[in-house]
Amino acid sequence: METDQNGTDTYDGRNDGDAGQISVALPHDAMIHEDRDESTKNQHQTGYYPGCVYQYCKTFFAPAEWENRKVIIEFEGVYQHAQVYVLNAIKTI
């Protein structure tokens, strides 16, 4: 993974049901922090991890020369139901 223009590849991550955030380096598997449960919906397909909605947040500085230009944000691995927000507006991926 390449680092961003700020020289870091860490993100703030959290389970949607948790109040706090943790600093994580990507790639990151959020489910491994959950307690396993044999009665979980997907059972062995998810290793008995219940899964949740997870958020990864990244704030970075956009230089002035980016204004009125097309900017591409590349994700090397994103789950099928991912949603990306830029300036608080959802973007299609």
Secondary structure, DSSP 8 states (H G I E B T S, - for coil): ----TTS--EEEEEETT-S--EEEESS--GGGGS---TTSTTGGGGTT-----EEEE------GGGTTS------SS--TT--EEETTEEE--
